[in-house]
Amino acid sequence: MLGLPENNDVKELIKWVVAEDKYLLAICHGPAALLSAADCGDTEFPFKGYQINSFPDEMDRTLPESGYQPGEMPWFYGEKLKQLGVEILNKKIAGDCHVDRKLITADSPLAADKFGKLCADELLAYEKSKAENG
């Protein structure tokens, strides 16, 4: 997760997703990948104004104490996303998912089953709509 914002492959993938109007799916810390789109040249951050669910920074601050991660996080992606205009809807992990346009997010592994079903339903509904409307 720590290297996602600087990863050129992720950056190119997200630029392609935005340019081609594709769905982007991200669970738990996955929304950190959105940060790679923060510096895509002259264009505005493509996810400004979006709402998401993701793993809360507040929980990341406590994870070293619980032994879930080996040490403190060097930075918190939620703070950075908020600075770019993304609204994070959840404060805790409860297995919540959210759809905003073609960005589907979920807060944690607790959401995995619900997230998978939601993503499948959204993608199938989109394909059905495309087939019906030409």
SEBALUM-359425 format. One record per residue: residue in one letter; y, x, z of N, C-alpha, C, O, CB in turn. Coordinates in steps of 0.001 Angstrom, whole numbers, plus 500000, padded with zeros to 6 digits. Atoms other than C-alpha are relative to their C-alpha. Last residue first. Glycine has a CB too. Layout:
N
AYXZYXZYXZYXZYXZ;...
This chain:
134
G499982499147501184500074472772472193500542501301500282500626502142499386500754499405498920;N498637499976500578501031470377474949500133500925498796501212501070498222500997500425501057;E499526501363500256497491469377475971501328499982499277501591499085498476500122499236501295;A500869500611501030496049472881475618500486498610499627500426498222498460498542499924500493;K499740499310501273498973474458477510499202499352498874499725499145497779499646501504500107;S498682500438500463498671471858480272500354500629498659500899499965497777501068500345501037;K500169501386500435494935472544480606501314499468499446501327498806498409499507499113501166;E500713499967501280495602476297480751499796498594499438499907498393498229498646500697500164;Y499104499424500997498208475812483477499340500005498617499955499603497629500404501431500405;A499000501037500305495963473472485473500968500495498931501364499731498051500780499594501277;L500661501041500796493121476015485245500979498900499612500950498421498478498819499400500775;L500263499453501328495390478849486407499327498970499097499662498873497917499129501250500107;E498721499805500706496764476835489317499770500490498566500382499988497623500889501008500765;D499435501313500329493317475606490424501289500125499191501482499405498211500267499206501277;A500835500598501047491808479095490231500568498654499571500662498376498375498547499833500491;C499763499249501238494703480589492187499201499401498850499731499213497755499632501487500186;L498669500354500482494479477859494827500306500700498679500824500081497749501061500361501046;K500071501367500546490720478333495174501346499568499425501402498962498355499552499005501092;G500828499983501207491062482089495593499932498637499335500064498527498116498601500473500332;F499253499303501044493940481723498045499219500006498687499772499702497630500316501439500438;K498977500951500464492075479154500175500787500589498822501083499889497854500969499630501161;D500712501112500631489094481504500450500990499001499393500865498612498232499087499293501024;A500734499599501198491228484598501091499317498841499279499468498703498066498976501024500364;A499689500918501091493751483040503480499113500207498780499260499482497796501442500152499603;L500336501353499540492413484677506644500200498960498894499603497884498932500853499631501221;P501384500287500338492547487938504659499537498624500501498587498057499961499110501076500570;S500948499087499355496309487676505081498589499735499490498376498801498717500052499850501537;D499561499163498897499544485920504166499006501036500517499415502014501143500373499145501096;A500682500444498781498941484502500721500225501036501086500447502213500803498474499778499752;T500140499040498911500898484711497478499268499366501183499202498144501321501382500520500441;I500825500624498976500980483035494067499724501053501070499224502138500775498664499425499396;L500349499030498960503799484023491723499256499252501103499804498350501737501280500729500567;K501298499397500336503955481951488555499633501141500946498856502030500595500017500513498564;R500081499773501440506670479556489745498630500590499669497614499934499895501146500945499515;D498611500081500452506573479865493506500008500445498540499866501625498220500970500892500893;V499781499854501441503112479114494873501488499846499734502092498843500114499166498951499179;H498791500592500574502372479678498551500048500280498503499668501356498040501271500553500698;C499768499611501393499334480405500700501277499329499510501748498355500098498784499613499094;D499133500799500865498819480267504458500181500624498620500224501844498462501352499817500653;G500777500372501177495840481726506311500791499167499020500219498372498274498771499252500409;A500707501240499699497595481674509667499130499557498829498572498460498837500992498901500358;I501075500233500955499237485071509833499212498772500455498761498682501596499071501254499874;K501307499632499466502571485004511613498961499868498890499264499385497800499622499112501225;K499722498990498969506257484874510609498704500539500604498682501628501177500891499407501110;N500797499970498772505711483006507341500451501109500946500945502152500519498528500179499663;L500080501281499305508159482020504618499316500074501354499669499328502267499284499017499149;I501360500019499461509225485413503314499903498801500941500621498717501938499645501353500748;E500125500658498703512338484871501203498535499987500419497684499461499703500569498557499949;V501242500752499848512840487404498412499979499399501400500281500082502379498744500909499754;G499818501431500220516431488447497670498743499167500052498751498021499603500632499793498710;L499976500269501439516112492208497159500090498507499686500117498118498519498762500583499346;Q498775499394500528517047492942500777500159499731498508501276499703497991500001501505500259;K498888500859499575514308490490501818501322500528499462502166499746499024500055499902501537;L500018501184500857511794492468499758501141499051500355501774498481499466498654499275500119;K499508499604501323512813495696501508500023498809499041500957498666498251499127501125499421;E498560499736499901512448494180504953500585500308498631501657499819498273500273501165500966;G499339501299499849509042492775504023501511500152500072502250499388499452499490499284501249;Y499715500579501314507919496191502723500714498659500098501501498323499213498716499834499218;F500518501364499973508201497899506077500425499282498728501614499109498457500498499236501259;W499004500981500437508592501675506175499320498641499954498093498548499990500614500376498599;P498767499242500228506771504712507621501150499111499505502316499495499597499742501114498991;M499619500079501406504125502396509113501295500791499811502191500700500650500174498509499538;E498901500889500348503008503567512528500274500037498506500073501055497844501258500376500777;G498688499617499492499622505153512954501054499007499565500756497999498923500373501399499529;P499994498756499225495881504934512352501346500393500596501393501208501517499530501100499144;Q499567498922500889495744501274511359500239501246500838500519501148502033501287499604499206;Y500260500457501362493808498453512997500435501031498970499799501172497926500709498681499743;G500972499129500641493671500281516341499684499608498566498793500195497953498745500013500793;S501292500676500029495338497456518250498904500846499365497723500508499444500123498698499257;E500455500251498622498310499601519228498608499376500025497811499662500919500990499083500732;P500523498750499431498657500911515659499464499811501421498483500446501808501091501068500003;L501360499632500380498812497304514450499518501350500516498330501478500812499898499996498538;T500917500009498852501871496194516424498608500537499673497813500766500584499873498599500534;R499442499184498915504643497067513933499040500100501182499115501059501950501335499418500466;D500220498590500330502514495766511068500514500912501112499956501982501353500686500352498672;M501387499681499663502501492390512822499676501461499677498937502115500412499040499067499245;E500115500036498545506288492180512799498579500348500441498386501021501453500398498617500536;D499604498693499465506302493275509153499809500046501514499401501072502059501468500308499642;P498672499789499401504454490062508348500235501425500500499347502059501070500191499044501144;F500272499445498679501489490011505938501330500382500636502080501171500060499036501233499917;S500554498653500022502672487854503076499721500450501432500071499770502396500965500987499286;N500706499759498745503758484352502129499413501399499884498918501785498825498877498903500281;I501382499507499937506337484140499371499434499849501409500167499629502373499932501474499559;Q500543500144498657509590482501498294498542500440499969497813500147499021500139498530500518;Y501360500504499813511398483638495158499695499870501494500308500528502334498969500935499313;G499996501443499842515175483946494853498624499381500182498509498171500379500650499388498834;K498881500440499168515066487476493449500003498472500034499917497817498995501365500556499459;F500507500931498990511616488044491949501080499568500988500781498970502021498846500634500754;P500523501251500577512776489610488658499506498977501022499269497825500660498881500319499073;F501322500110499394515034492225490301499399498646499615499974497608499942500078500160501557;E499995500384498590517981492242487885498557499920500514497629499705499734500733498638500201;T500284501385499651517598494064484592500027499785501508499741500688502294498651499583499440;D498788500807499899519361497297483675499756498575500468500715497854500742500685499967498682;G498924499835500960516445499617484347501175499085500287501591498923501434499491499752498612;C500513500124501374513314498487486102501138500058498990501170499284498033499214498686499830;D499243499032500797514118499685489603499448500004498583498806500961498152499930501428500627;A498617499924499516513130496872491929500856500935499166502081500819499161500021500453501442;A499121500612501000509993496097489900501470500075500407502337499570499693499603498548499774;S499973499096501160507921498550491973500904499450498899501336500203498026498575500216499452;L498930499013499857508925496516495018500074500961498822501127501542498559499810500782501273;L498790500540500628506717493676493815501145500994500057502026500981499197500414498696500673;A499973499580501403503707495842494704501247499489499276501699500103498310498745499507499282;A499303498705500036504522495317498400500096500509498558501014501259498227499267501044500892;P498619500150500474503488491711497716500826501286500034501902501343499439500691498964500818;G499831499923501448499875492917498051501423499808499507501808500452498531499143498996499361;H498949499026500275500128493450501822500295500134498496501166500909498101499606501353500571;C499841499081498883498161490222502490501170500962499743502314500514499670498693500788500236;I500415500432498667497479488554499134500226501130501005500132502309500665498511499563499999;A499915498944498995499153488895495742499664499436501373500231498430501798501403500640500007;L500669500436498778498655486986492487500021501146501003499688502280500658498538499539499709;L500198498833499149500941487347489465499478499492501340500061498589501940501332500834500172;Y500128500191498559500788484743486710499820501340500689499218502261500138498823499068500327;K501359500144499472501987485663483231500046499701501495501085499862502136499168501278499732;D500034501244499233505396485141481624498590499678500479498100498561500306500541498847499160;E500958500896500659504824487927479065499837498661500721499029497827500313498652500680499898;A499644500153501417507953489867480073499109498993499288499575498257498418499916501342499291;V498729500725500098507345489275483801500350499730498531500705498606498176501139500802500686;V500220501349499465503670490264483701501270499165499845501210498015499408499570500062501493;W500752500743501006504488493261481456499785498553500443499963497628499650498649500680499730;K499070500222501116507178494540483847499325499167498908499945498268498340500495501355499418;I499106501087499585504692494018486684501044499722498929501385498563498697500688500343501330;L500751501256499957502058496092484900500913498836500364500857497783499729498842500099501005;E500200500427501384504548498836484045499240498671499939499543497813499110499242501082499212;K498690500364500561505655499097487672499853499468498571500428498436498227500951501219500016;V499689501314499427502056499082488899501325499488499430501456498312499090500067500077501555;D500939500945500613501253501952486521500254498582500503500233497630499723498547500415500295;N499539500352501346504429503771487574499065499028499297499520498190498519500149501249499161;N501084499846500965503489503697491257500439499520498622500737498340498438498754499230500461;E499712498865500889506621504217493351498965500166498891499096501062498057500076501277500805;P498658500082500585506623500806495054500324501115499008501122500918498092501014500018501091;L499799501016501043502819500838495428501412499978499410501543499893498189499685498647500560;G499567499432501269502491504141497292500316498982498916500739499367497826498964500911499504;L498802499184499855502413502785500846500513500544498678501719500744498533499728501136500933;M498810500813500000500000500000500000501256500859500000502251500509499365499997499073501191;
